[in-house]
Amino acid sequence: MGITPKQFEQLQSRRPGARRVAAPVFENLQASRAPASVILGIDPSLRGTGYGVLRPGRQGSRAEAFGVIACPPAWERSRCLARIVETLRQVIRQHHPAVCVVEWLFYAQNLQTALIMGEARGAALVAAAEAGLEIYEIAPRKVKQAIVGHGAAQKLAVAKMVQRMLGLPEPPGPDAADALALALAYAQEQGRYNLAAPRRI
């Protein structure tokens, strides 16, 4: 039975009197340290799910892609849900995010609206979960606080601040801006000690 060169070295090091050399700890840590993660932000909605792909970096974050998964009013809900899953699968395959951040649904005008929003959110979560992404949720008020500075900010203020933070030529549309804001808020939380950190789901 043959052995590999590495196995032979391990056997040699186990011999009595063999000198053991400590492995360079910091070198191993550097080798195992992953590069900055790509973050996918999702603002779920049946007719207009916003998404934004963010790559954090030392010189600031960069938007790799963003847009809206639009579904015409005439489409059945089931067709819209399939469109959301299919489009997000394509985005994930293209950009390889490691983390997904979705808006926490905490308020709806009525039960019907809550159910429809929940369906869209569920479709988005399926696409992220089947790809093995870590999934977190952040409340809208907390996102606005992190991006604009106060939790009651209007959508236009969020879009303009996202434009400024990412150096975009113009403000993104409201749904895409909210998705990018989610990803930015998550990126800002990394490395901080915060009792109200994003909740993993």
C-alpha positions as CSV (number, residue, x, y, z in Angstrom):
1,M,0.0,0.0,0.0
2,G,1.5,3.3,-1.1
3,I,1.5,6.6,0.8
4,T,1.6,10.2,-0.4
5,P,4.6,12.5,0.2
6,K,2.5,14.5,2.7
7,Q,1.7,11.3,4.7
8,F,5.4,10.4,4.7
9,E,6.3,13.8,6.2
10,Q,3.7,13.3,8.9
11,L,5.1,9.9,9.8
12,Q,8.6,11.3,9.9
13,S,7.5,14.1,12.3
14,R,6.1,11.5,14.7
15,R,9.4,9.6,15.1
16,P,10.9,9.7,18.6
17,G,13.3,12.6,18.8
18,A,11.9,14.3,15.7
19,R,11.9,18.0,16.0
20,R,8.5,19.6,15.7
21,V,8.2,23.0,14.1
22,A,5.3,25.2,14.9
23,A,3.1,26.2,12.0
24,P,3.0,30.0,11.2
25,V,-0.3,30.9,12.8
26,F,-0.9,34.3,11.1
27,E,0.1,32.9,7.7
28,N,-2.6,30.2,8.1
29,L,-5.2,32.8,9.2
30,Q,-4.3,35.0,6.2
31,A,-4.7,32.1,3.8
32,S,-8.1,31.1,5.2
33,R,-9.5,34.6,5.2
34,A,-12.1,35.1,2.5
35,P,-12.3,38.2,0.4
36,A,-15.0,40.8,1.0
37,S,-18.4,39.2,0.5
38,V,-20.8,40.2,-2.2
39,I,-24.2,41.2,-0.6
40,L,-27.6,40.8,-2.3
41,G,-30.3,43.1,-1.0
42,I,-33.9,42.4,-1.8
43,D,-37.0,44.6,-1.3
44,P,-39.8,42.1,-1.9
45,S,-43.1,43.1,-3.7
46,L,-45.4,41.1,-5.9
47,R,-45.4,43.6,-8.8
48,G,-42.0,45.2,-8.3
49,T,-39.3,43.4,-6.3
50,G,-36.2,45.5,-6.0
51,Y,-32.7,43.9,-5.9
52,G,-29.2,45.3,-5.5
53,V,-25.8,43.6,-5.6
54,L,-23.2,45.2,-3.5
55,R,-19.5,44.6,-3.2
56,P,-18.0,46.1,0.0
57,G,-14.3,47.3,-0.2
58,R,-11.8,49.3,1.7
59,Q,-12.3,52.3,-0.6
60,G,-16.1,52.1,-0.3
61,S,-18.8,49.8,-1.5
62,R,-19.6,49.3,-5.2
63,A,-22.9,48.5,-6.8
64,E,-22.4,45.6,-9.2
65,A,-26.0,45.4,-10.3
66,F,-29.5,46.6,-9.3
67,G,-32.9,46.7,-10.8
68,V,-36.6,45.8,-10.4
69,I,-38.4,42.6,-11.2
70,A,-41.5,44.1,-12.7
71,C,-44.7,42.1,-13.3
72,P,-47.7,43.5,-15.2
73,P,-51.0,43.9,-13.3
74,A,-52.6,41.4,-15.6
75,W,-50.3,38.6,-14.5
76,E,-51.6,36.0,-12.1
77,R,-49.9,36.0,-8.7
78,S,-48.4,32.6,-9.4
79,R,-46.7,33.9,-12.6
80,C,-45.3,36.8,-10.7
81,L,-43.8,34.6,-8.0
82,A,-42.2,32.4,-10.6
83,R,-40.7,35.4,-12.3
84,I,-39.2,36.6,-8.9
85,V,-37.6,33.3,-8.3
86,E,-36.3,32.9,-11.8
87,T,-34.8,36.4,-12.0
88,L,-33.1,36.2,-8.6
89,R,-31.6,32.8,-9.5
90,Q,-30.0,34.5,-12.6
91,V,-28.7,37.4,-10.5
92,I,-27.2,34.9,-7.9
93,R,-25.6,32.8,-10.6
94,Q,-24.1,35.9,-12.2
95,H,-22.7,37.7,-9.2
96,H,-22.2,34.9,-6.6
97,P,-23.3,36.7,-3.4
98,A,-22.6,35.1,-0.1
99,V,-25.2,37.0,1.9
100,C,-28.8,38.0,1.3
101,V,-30.6,40.8,3.2
102,V,-34.3,41.2,3.0
103,E,-36.7,43.8,4.4
104,W,-38.4,42.7,7.5
105,L,-42.2,42.9,7.0
106,F,-43.6,44.3,10.1
107,Y,-46.6,46.4,8.9
108,A,-49.3,46.0,6.3
109,Q,-52.4,48.0,5.6
110,N,-54.6,44.9,5.7
111,L,-54.5,41.1,5.8
112,Q,-54.7,40.7,2.0
113,T,-51.7,43.0,1.5
114,A,-49.7,41.1,4.2
115,L,-50.5,37.8,2.5
116,I,-49.4,39.0,-0.9
117,M,-46.2,40.6,0.5
118,G,-45.5,37.4,2.3
119,E,-45.8,35.4,-0.9
120,A,-43.3,37.7,-2.7
121,R,-41.0,37.6,0.3
122,G,-41.2,33.8,0.4
123,A,-40.3,33.5,-3.3
124,A,-37.3,35.7,-2.8
125,L,-36.2,33.6,0.2
126,V,-36.5,30.4,-1.7
127,A,-34.1,31.7,-4.4
128,A,-31.6,32.8,-1.8
129,A,-31.9,29.7,0.4
130,E,-31.5,27.1,-2.4
131,A,-28.3,28.9,-3.4
132,G,-27.0,28.4,0.2
133,L,-26.8,32.2,1.0
134,E,-26.8,33.4,4.6
135,I,-30.1,35.3,4.9
136,Y,-30.7,38.2,7.2
137,E,-33.6,40.6,7.7
138,I,-33.5,44.3,8.8
139,A,-36.5,46.5,9.7
140,P,-37.2,49.4,7.2
141,R,-36.8,52.0,9.9
142,K,-33.4,50.7,10.9
143,V,-32.3,50.8,7.3
144,K,-33.4,54.4,6.9
145,Q,-31.6,55.3,10.2
146,A,-28.4,53.7,8.9
147,I,-28.5,55.3,5.4
148,V,-30.2,58.7,5.9
149,G,-29.8,59.3,9.6
150,H,-33.5,59.1,10.7
151,G,-36.0,56.3,10.6
152,A,-38.9,58.3,9.0
153,A,-37.0,59.3,5.8
154,Q,-38.9,59.4,2.6
155,K,-38.0,57.1,-0.3
156,L,-36.5,59.9,-2.4
157,A,-34.1,60.8,0.4
158,V,-33.0,57.2,0.6
159,A,-32.5,57.0,-3.1
160,K,-30.4,60.2,-3.2
161,M,-28.3,59.0,-0.2
162,V,-27.7,55.6,-1.9
163,Q,-26.7,57.5,-5.1
164,R,-24.2,59.6,-3.1
165,M,-22.7,56.6,-1.1
166,L,-22.2,54.5,-4.2
167,G,-21.2,57.2,-6.6
168,L,-24.1,56.5,-9.1
169,P,-24.8,58.9,-11.9
170,E,-28.4,59.2,-10.9
171,P,-30.7,58.0,-8.1
172,P,-31.9,54.5,-8.5
173,G,-35.6,53.8,-8.7
174,P,-37.4,53.5,-5.3
175,D,-37.5,49.7,-5.2
176,A,-33.9,49.2,-6.3
177,A,-32.7,52.0,-4.0
178,D,-34.4,50.3,-1.0
179,A,-32.7,47.0,-2.0
180,L,-29.3,48.7,-2.2
181,A,-30.0,50.5,1.1
182,L,-30.6,47.1,2.7
183,A,-27.2,45.8,1.5
184,L,-25.5,49.0,2.6
185,A,-27.0,48.9,6.0
186,Y,-25.8,45.3,6.4
187,A,-22.3,46.2,5.2
188,Q,-22.1,49.0,7.8
189,E,-23.1,46.6,10.6
190,Q,-20.1,44.3,9.9
191,G,-17.4,44.6,12.6
192,R,-19.7,46.5,15.0
193,Y,-20.9,45.3,18.3
194,N,-24.6,46.0,18.2
195,L,-27.4,44.6,20.3
196,A,-29.8,45.2,17.4
197,A,-27.7,43.5,14.7
198,P,-29.5,42.1,11.6
199,R,-31.4,38.9,12.5
200,R,-30.5,35.8,10.6
201,I,-33.3,33.7,9.2
